[in-house]
Amino acid sequence: MARDTAPQKQPTEAQLREARLKAALKTNMARRKAQTRARDAAVPEDADDNKDSGPGRPEQES
């Protein structure tokens, strides 16, 4: 017995666009997660002590 399969329909422009956007979003999220992991790994643990000081803010004296 042979199986009858319907021919595949070509996706519409909207479906193609949605697939492209979905792939781009997935890549961007992966890149941003990797950047966040790299930043977290590069920051020393005692760096949180100076959160309030920065450009435009005076140094805090303890």
PDB file of N, CA, C and O in Angstrom, chain B, residues numbered from 101:
ATOM      1  N   MET B 101       0.824  -1.181   0.000  1.00  0.00           N
ATOM      2  CA  MET B 101       0.000   0.000   0.000  1.00  0.00           C
ATOM      3  C   MET B 101       0.876   1.255   0.000  1.00  0.00           C
ATOM      4  O   MET B 101       1.763   1.411   0.839  1.00  0.00           O
ATOM      5  N   ALA B 102       0.620   2.102  -0.913  1.00  0.00           N
ATOM      6  CA  ALA B 102       1.370   3.346  -0.994  1.00  0.00           C
ATOM      7  C   ALA B 102       0.654   4.422  -0.174  1.00  0.00           C
ATOM      8  O   ALA B 102      -0.574   4.514  -0.167  1.00  0.00           O
ATOM      9  N   ARG B 103       1.446   5.215   0.502  1.00  0.00           N
ATOM     10  CA  ARG B 103       0.866   6.325   1.281  1.00  0.00           C
ATOM     11  C   ARG B 103       0.682   7.531   0.385  1.00  0.00           C
ATOM     12  O   ARG B 103       1.600   7.920  -0.338  1.00  0.00           O
ATOM     13  N   ASP B 104      -0.466   8.109   0.425  1.00  0.00           N
ATOM     14  CA  ASP B 104      -0.702   9.338  -0.320  1.00  0.00           C
ATOM     15  C   ASP B 104      -0.346  10.517   0.579  1.00  0.00           C
ATOM     16  O   ASP B 104      -0.902  10.677   1.665  1.00  0.00           O
ATOM     17  N   THR B 105       0.566  11.318   0.118  1.00  0.00           N
ATOM     18  CA  THR B 105       0.934  12.505   0.885  1.00  0.00           C
ATOM     19  C   THR B 105       0.580  13.738   0.073  1.00  0.00           C
ATOM     20  O   THR B 105       0.800  13.788  -1.137  1.00  0.00           O
ATOM     21  N   ALA B 106       0.049  14.696   0.734  1.00  0.00           N
ATOM     22  CA  ALA B 106      -0.306  15.942   0.076  1.00  0.00           C
ATOM     23  C   ALA B 106       0.974  16.726  -0.192  1.00  0.00           C
ATOM     24  O   ALA B 106       1.890  16.717   0.630  1.00  0.00           O
ATOM     25  N   PRO B 107       1.041  17.396  -1.321  1.00  0.00           N
ATOM     26  CA  PRO B 107       2.239  18.204  -1.601  1.00  0.00           C
ATOM     27  C   PRO B 107       2.342  19.348  -0.578  1.00  0.00           C
ATOM     28  O   PRO B 107       1.334  19.912  -0.151  1.00  0.00           O
ATOM     29  N   GLN B 108       3.576  19.671  -0.202  1.00  0.00           N
ATOM     30  CA  GLN B 108       3.805  20.745   0.772  1.00  0.00           C
ATOM     31  C   GLN B 108       3.459  22.088   0.137  1.00  0.00           C
ATOM     32  O   GLN B 108       3.852  22.379  -0.993  1.00  0.00           O
ATOM     33  N   LYS B 109       2.724  22.891   0.878  1.00  0.00           N
ATOM     34  CA  LYS B 109       2.395  24.235   0.411  1.00  0.00           C
ATOM     35  C   LYS B 109       3.568  25.160   0.726  1.00  0.00           C
ATOM     36  O   LYS B 109       4.250  24.997   1.738  1.00  0.00           O
ATOM     37  N   GLN B 110       3.787  26.113  -0.142  1.00  0.00           N
ATOM     38  CA  GLN B 110       4.823  27.111   0.101  1.00  0.00           C
ATOM     39  C   GLN B 110       4.345  28.046   1.208  1.00  0.00           C
ATOM     40  O   GLN B 110       3.184  28.456   1.201  1.00  0.00           O
ATOM     41  N   PRO B 111       5.208  28.391   2.152  1.00  0.00           N
ATOM     42  CA  PRO B 111       4.789  29.322   3.203  1.00  0.00           C
ATOM     43  C   PRO B 111       4.533  30.715   2.620  1.00  0.00           C
ATOM     44  O   PRO B 111       5.165  31.130   1.648  1.00  0.00           O
ATOM     45  N   THR B 112       3.595  31.415   3.237  1.00  0.00           N
ATOM     46  CA  THR B 112       3.274  32.766   2.770  1.00  0.00           C
ATOM     47  C   THR B 112       4.383  33.720   3.185  1.00  0.00           C
ATOM     48  O   THR B 112       5.256  33.366   3.978  1.00  0.00           O
ATOM     49  N   GLU B 113       4.341  34.935   2.642  1.00  0.00           N
ATOM     50  CA  GLU B 113       5.347  35.940   2.998  1.00  0.00           C
ATOM     51  C   GLU B 113       5.308  36.233   4.487  1.00  0.00           C
ATOM     52  O   GLU B 113       6.354  36.406   5.113  1.00  0.00           O
ATOM     53  N   ALA B 114       4.122  36.289   5.056  1.00  0.00           N
ATOM     54  CA  ALA B 114       3.987  36.566   6.483  1.00  0.00           C
ATOM     55  C   ALA B 114       4.623  35.448   7.315  1.00  0.00           C
ATOM     56  O   ALA B 114       5.277  35.712   8.324  1.00  0.00           O
ATOM     57  N   GLN B 115       4.425  34.207   6.887  1.00  0.00           N
ATOM     58  CA  GLN B 115       5.021  33.085   7.612  1.00  0.00           C
ATOM     59  C   GLN B 115       6.544  33.103   7.492  1.00  0.00           C
ATOM     60  O   GLN B 115       7.248  32.806   8.458  1.00  0.00           O
ATOM     61  N   LEU B 116       7.054  33.451   6.309  1.00  0.00           N
ATOM     62  CA  LEU B 116       8.502  33.548   6.122  1.00  0.00           C
ATOM     63  C   LEU B 116       9.089  34.651   7.004  1.00  0.00           C
ATOM     64  O   LEU B 116      10.135  34.473   7.630  1.00  0.00           O
ATOM     65  N   ARG B 117       8.399  35.793   7.041  1.00  0.00           N
ATOM     66  CA  ARG B 117       8.858  36.917   7.860  1.00  0.00           C
ATOM     67  C   ARG B 117       8.867  36.530   9.331  1.00  0.00           C
ATOM     68  O   ARG B 117       9.819  36.827  10.053  1.00  0.00           O
ATOM     69  N   GLU B 118       7.803  35.868   9.770  1.00  0.00           N
ATOM     70  CA  GLU B 118       7.709  35.451  11.159  1.00  0.00           C
ATOM     71  C   GLU B 118       8.836  34.479  11.513  1.00  0.00           C
ATOM     72  O   GLU B 118       9.409  34.559  12.600  1.00  0.00           O
ATOM     73  N   ALA B 119       9.146  33.577  10.613  1.00  0.00           N
ATOM     74  CA  ALA B 119      10.227  32.615  10.852  1.00  0.00           C
ATOM     75  C   ALA B 119      11.579  33.333  10.944  1.00  0.00           C
ATOM     76  O   ALA B 119      12.406  33.005  11.795  1.00  0.00           O
ATOM     77  N   ARG B 120      11.795  34.317  10.059  1.00  0.00           N
ATOM     78  CA  ARG B 120      13.050  35.092  10.100  1.00  0.00           C
ATOM     79  C   ARG B 120      13.170  35.851  11.410  1.00  0.00           C
ATOM     80  O   ARG B 120      14.226  35.846  12.042  1.00  0.00           O
ATOM     81  N   LEU B 121      12.073  36.511  11.823  1.00  0.00           N
ATOM     82  CA  LEU B 121      12.093  37.282  13.061  1.00  0.00           C
ATOM     83  C   LEU B 121      12.310  36.380  14.270  1.00  0.00           C
ATOM     84  O   LEU B 121      13.030  36.742  15.201  1.00  0.00           O
ATOM     85  N   LYS B 122      11.692  35.217  14.253  1.00  0.00           N
ATOM     86  CA  LYS B 122      11.851  34.261  15.351  1.00  0.00           C
ATOM     87  C   LYS B 122      13.307  33.819  15.465  1.00  0.00           C
ATOM     88  O   LYS B 122      13.858  33.748  16.564  1.00  0.00           O
ATOM     89  N   ALA B 123      13.926  33.523  14.323  1.00  0.00           N
ATOM     90  CA  ALA B 123      15.333  33.106  14.320  1.00  0.00           C
ATOM     91  C   ALA B 123      16.234  34.240  14.786  1.00  0.00           C
ATOM     92  O   ALA B 123      17.184  34.007  15.534  1.00  0.00           O
ATOM     93  N   ALA B 124      15.947  35.467  14.354  1.00  0.00           N
ATOM     94  CA  ALA B 124      16.758  36.614  14.752  1.00  0.00           C
ATOM     95  C   ALA B 124      16.628  36.871  16.256  1.00  0.00           C
ATOM     96  O   ALA B 124      17.616  37.169  16.928  1.00  0.00           O
ATOM     97  N   LEU B 125      15.421  36.754  16.770  1.00  0.00           N
ATOM     98  CA  LEU B 125      15.201  36.960  18.200  1.00  0.00           C
ATOM     99  C   LEU B 125      15.963  35.920  19.016  1.00  0.00           C
ATOM    100  O   LEU B 125      16.583  36.239  20.030  1.00  0.00           O
ATOM    101  N   LYS B 126      15.906  34.684  18.562  1.00  0.00           N
ATOM    102  CA  LYS B 126      16.607  33.609  19.273  1.00  0.00           C
ATOM    103  C   LYS B 126      18.120  33.865  19.295  1.00  0.00           C
ATOM    104  O   LYS B 126      18.772  33.660  20.318  1.00  0.00           O
ATOM    105  N   THR B 127      18.666  34.311  18.170  1.00  0.00           N
ATOM    106  CA  THR B 127      20.105  34.597  18.104  1.00  0.00           C
ATOM    107  C   THR B 127      20.465  35.775  18.994  1.00  0.00           C
ATOM    108  O   THR B 127      21.475  35.739  19.697  1.00  0.00           O
ATOM    109  N   ASN B 128      19.648  36.816  18.968  1.00  0.00           N
ATOM    110  CA  ASN B 128      19.915  37.992  19.796  1.00  0.00           C
ATOM    111  C   ASN B 128      19.861  37.648  21.280  1.00  0.00           C
ATOM    112  O   ASN B 128      20.701  38.099  22.058  1.00  0.00           O
ATOM    113  N   MET B 129      18.879  36.855  21.666  1.00  0.00           N
ATOM    114  CA  MET B 129      18.769  36.468  23.078  1.00  0.00           C
ATOM    115  C   MET B 129      19.979  35.638  23.509  1.00  0.00           C
ATOM    116  O   MET B 129      20.497  35.823  24.611  1.00  0.00           O
ATOM    117  N   ALA B 130      20.426  34.737  22.658  1.00  0.00           N
ATOM    118  CA  ALA B 130      21.605  33.926  22.978  1.00  0.00           C
ATOM    119  C   ALA B 130      22.834  34.817  23.124  1.00  0.00           C
ATOM    120  O   ALA B 130      23.638  34.620  24.035  1.00  0.00           O
ATOM    121  N   ARG B 131      22.985  35.802  22.227  1.00  0.00           N
ATOM    122  CA  ARG B 131      24.135  36.713  22.301  1.00  0.00           C
ATOM    123  C   ARG B 131      24.088  37.554  23.569  1.00  0.00           C
ATOM    124  O   ARG B 131      25.109  37.739  24.231  1.00  0.00           O
ATOM    125  N   ARG B 132      22.897  38.067  23.911  1.00  0.00           N
ATOM    126  CA  ARG B 132      22.763  38.894  25.113  1.00  0.00           C
ATOM    127  C   ARG B 132      23.026  38.095  26.380  1.00  0.00           C
ATOM    128  O   ARG B 132      23.639  38.602  27.320  1.00  0.00           O
ATOM    129  N   LYS B 133      22.564  36.842  26.411  1.00  0.00           N
ATOM    130  CA  LYS B 133      22.829  35.985  27.567  1.00  0.00           C
ATOM    131  C   LYS B 133      24.323  35.728  27.706  1.00  0.00           C
ATOM    132  O   LYS B 133      24.862  35.738  28.813  1.00  0.00           O
ATOM    133  N   ALA B 134      24.988  35.497  26.581  1.00  0.00           N
ATOM    134  CA  ALA B 134      26.431  35.261  26.606  1.00  0.00           C
ATOM    135  C   ALA B 134      27.173  36.511  27.089  1.00  0.00           C
ATOM    136  O   ALA B 134      28.129  36.407  27.857  1.00  0.00           O
ATOM    137  N   GLN B 135      26.735  37.685  26.642  1.00  0.00           N
ATOM    138  CA  GLN B 135      27.356  38.934  27.087  1.00  0.00           C
ATOM    139  C   GLN B 135      27.174  39.116  28.586  1.00  0.00           C
ATOM    140  O   GLN B 135      28.111  39.507  29.282  1.00  0.00           O
ATOM    141  N   THR B 136      25.983  38.837  29.087  1.00  0.00           N
ATOM    142  CA  THR B 136      25.703  38.977  30.515  1.00  0.00           C
ATOM    143  C   THR B 136      26.568  38.020  31.322  1.00  0.00           C
ATOM    144  O   THR B 136      27.134  38.400  32.347  1.00  0.00           O
ATOM    145  N   ARG B 137      26.669  36.770  30.856  1.00  0.00           N
ATOM    146  CA  ARG B 137      27.515  35.794  31.557  1.00  0.00           C
ATOM    147  C   ARG B 137      28.964  36.252  31.571  1.00  0.00           C
ATOM    148  O   ARG B 137      29.645  36.114  32.587  1.00  0.00           O
ATOM    149  N   ALA B 138      29.447  36.798  30.454  1.00  0.00           N
ATOM    150  CA  ALA B 138      30.834  37.261  30.372  1.00  0.00           C
ATOM    151  C   ALA B 138      31.062  38.450  31.307  1.00  0.00           C
ATOM    152  O   ALA B 138      32.096  38.530  31.971  1.00  0.00           O
ATOM    153  N   ARG B 139      30.100  39.370  31.360  1.00  0.00           N
ATOM    154  CA  ARG B 139      30.238  40.519  32.267  1.00  0.00           C
ATOM    155  C   ARG B 139      30.234  40.075  33.720  1.00  0.00           C
ATOM    156  O   ARG B 139      31.031  40.554  34.526  1.00  0.00           O
ATOM    157  N   ASP B 140      29.330  39.154  34.051  1.00  0.00           N
ATOM    158  CA  ASP B 140      29.257  38.666  35.425  1.00  0.00           C
ATOM    159  C   ASP B 140      30.539  37.957  35.822  1.00  0.00           C
ATOM    160  O   ASP B 140      30.973  38.070  36.969  1.00  0.00           O
ATOM    161  N   ALA B 141      31.147  37.237  34.909  1.00  0.00           N
ATOM    162  CA  ALA B 141      32.384  36.523  35.201  1.00  0.00           C
ATOM    163  C   ALA B 141      33.557  37.493  35.317  1.00  0.00           C
ATOM    164  O   ALA B 141      34.507  37.218  36.051  1.00  0.00           O
ATOM    165  N   ALA B 142      33.511  38.616  34.611  1.00  0.00           N
ATOM    166  CA  ALA B 142      34.613  39.573  34.607  1.00  0.00           C
ATOM    167  C   ALA B 142      34.586  40.497  35.824  1.00  0.00           C
ATOM    168  O   ALA B 142      35.615  41.072  36.177  1.00  0.00           O
ATOM    169  N   VAL B 143      33.441  40.650  36.465  1.00  0.00           N
ATOM    170  CA  VAL B 143      33.310  41.566  37.599  1.00  0.00           C
ATOM    171  C   VAL B 143      33.780  40.864  38.867  1.00  0.00           C
ATOM    172  O   VAL B 143      33.260  39.806  39.221  1.00  0.00           O
ATOM    173  N   PRO B 144      34.766  41.451  39.554  1.00  0.00           N
ATOM    174  CA  PRO B 144      35.194  40.848  40.827  1.00  0.00           C
ATOM    175  C   PRO B 144      34.083  40.951  41.869  1.00  0.00           C
ATOM    176  O   PRO B 144      33.237  41.842  41.790  1.00  0.00           O
ATOM    177  N   GLU B 145      34.085  40.066  42.819  1.00  0.00           N
ATOM    178  CA  GLU B 145      33.009  40.010  43.813  1.00  0.00           C
ATOM    179  C   GLU B 145      32.921  41.265  44.665  1.00  0.00           C
ATOM    180  O   GLU B 145      31.821  41.644  45.067  1.00  0.00           O
ATOM    181  N   ASP B 146      34.036  41.924  44.956  1.00  0.00           N
ATOM    182  CA  ASP B 146      34.012  43.112  45.804  1.00  0.00           C
ATOM    183  C   ASP B 146      33.638  44.372  45.026  1.00  0.00           C
ATOM    184  O   ASP B 146      33.652  45.460  45.601  1.00  0.00           O
ATOM    185  N   ALA B 147      33.311  44.265  43.764  1.00  0.00           N
ATOM    186  CA  ALA B 147      32.948  45.435  42.955  1.00  0.00           C
ATOM    187  C   ALA B 147      31.603  46.018  43.379  1.00  0.00           C
ATOM    188  O   ALA B 147      31.317  47.175  43.071  1.00  0.00           O
ATOM    189  N   ASP B 148      30.778  45.250  44.072  1.00  0.00           N
ATOM    190  CA  ASP B 148      29.476  45.747  44.513  1.00  0.00           C
ATOM    191  C   ASP B 148      29.616  46.824  45.587  1.00  0.00           C
ATOM    192  O   ASP B 148      28.670  47.575  45.825  1.00  0.00           O
ATOM    193  N   ASP B 149      30.768  46.913  46.235  1.00  0.00           N
ATOM    194  CA  ASP B 149      30.971  47.921  47.274  1.00  0.00           C
ATOM    195  C   ASP B 149      30.922  49.336  46.713  1.00  0.00           C
ATOM    196  O   ASP B 149      30.575  50.268  47.438  1.00  0.00           O
ATOM    197  N   ASN B 150      31.258  49.515  45.453  1.00  0.00           N
ATOM    198  CA  ASN B 150      31.325  50.847  44.859  1.00  0.00           C
ATOM    199  C   ASN B 150      30.172  51.112  43.903  1.00  0.00           C
ATOM    200  O   ASN B 150      30.335  51.868  42.945  1.00  0.00           O
ATOM    201  N   LYS B 151      29.015  50.513  44.138  1.00  0.00           N
ATOM    202  CA  LYS B 151      27.872  50.706  43.245  1.00  0.00           C
ATOM    203  C   LYS B 151      27.443  52.161  43.176  1.00  0.00           C
ATOM    204  O   LYS B 151      27.084  52.641  42.101  1.00  0.00           O
ATOM    205  N   ASP B 152      27.470  52.875  44.296  1.00  0.00           N
ATOM    206  CA  ASP B 152      26.952  54.232  44.340  1.00  0.00           C
ATOM    207  C   ASP B 152      27.913  55.251  43.746  1.00  0.00           C
ATOM    208  O   ASP B 152      27.487  56.346  43.379  1.00  0.00           O
ATOM    209  N   SER B 153      29.179  54.926  43.641  1.00  0.00           N
ATOM    210  CA  SER B 153      30.100  55.883  43.048  1.00  0.00           C
ATOM    211  C   SER B 153      30.219  55.584  41.567  1.00  0.00           C
ATOM    212  O   SER B 153      30.173  54.429  41.145  1.00  0.00           O
ATOM    213  N   GLY B 154      30.369  56.623  40.797  1.00  0.00           N
ATOM    214  CA  GLY B 154      30.482  56.457  39.356  1.00  0.00           C
ATOM    215  C   GLY B 154      30.624  57.827  38.730  1.00  0.00           C
ATOM    216  O   GLY B 154      30.742  58.819  39.448  1.00  0.00           O
ATOM    217  N   PRO B 155      30.615  57.906  37.436  1.00  0.00           N
ATOM    218  CA  PRO B 155      30.741  59.204  36.790  1.00  0.00           C
ATOM    219  C   PRO B 155      29.595  60.140  37.221  1.00  0.00           C
ATOM    220  O   PRO B 155      28.422  59.767  37.179  1.00  0.00           O
ATOM    221  N   GLY B 156      29.952  61.316  37.620  1.00  0.00           N
ATOM    222  CA  GLY B 156      28.930  62.263  38.034  1.00  0.00           C
ATOM    223  C   GLY B 156      28.533  62.153  39.487  1.00  0.00           C
ATOM    224  O   GLY B 156      27.766  62.982  39.977  1.00  0.00           O
ATOM    225  N   ARG B 157      29.027  61.162  40.185  1.00  0.00           N
ATOM    226  CA  ARG B 157      28.702  61.000  41.602  1.00  0.00           C
ATOM    227  C   ARG B 157      29.989  61.139  42.421  1.00  0.00           C
ATOM    228  O   ARG B 157      31.026  60.590  42.050  1.00  0.00           O
ATOM    229  N   PRO B 158      29.919  61.863  43.516  1.00  0.00           N
ATOM    230  CA  PRO B 158      31.133  62.038  44.339  1.00  0.00           C
ATOM    231  C   PRO B 158      31.508  60.719  45.023  1.00  0.00           C
ATOM    232  O   PRO B 158      30.658  59.873  45.301  1.00  0.00           O
ATOM    233  N   GLU B 159      32.797  60.578  45.279  1.00  0.00           N
ATOM    234  CA  GLU B 159      33.292  59.406  46.002  1.00  0.00           C
ATOM    235  C   GLU B 159      32.741  59.443  47.413  1.00  0.00           C
ATOM    236  O   GLU B 159      32.645  60.511  48.016  1.00  0.00           O
ATOM    237  N   GLN B 160      32.383  58.298  47.938  1.00  0.00           N
ATOM    238  CA  GLN B 160      31.899  58.204  49.305  1.00  0.00           C
ATOM    239  C   GLN B 160      33.069  57.863  50.202  1.00  0.00           C
ATOM    240  O   GLN B 160      33.836  56.940  49.927  1.00  0.00           O
ATOM    241  N   GLU B 161      33.195  58.621  51.282  1.00  0.00           N
ATOM    242  CA  GLU B 161      34.273  58.349  52.220  1.00  0.00           C
ATOM    243  C   GLU B 161      33.703  57.555  53.382  1.00  0.00           C
ATOM    244  O   GLU B 161      32.648  57.889  53.920  1.00  0.00           O
ATOM    245  N   SER B 162      34.412  56.502  53.761  1.00  0.00           N
ATOM    246  CA  SER B 162      33.934  55.663  54.849  1.00  0.00           C
ATOM    247  C   SER B 162      34.617  56.035  56.131  1.00  0.00           C
ATOM    248  O   SER B 162      34.346  55.435  57.172  1.00  0.00           O
TER     249      SER B 162
END
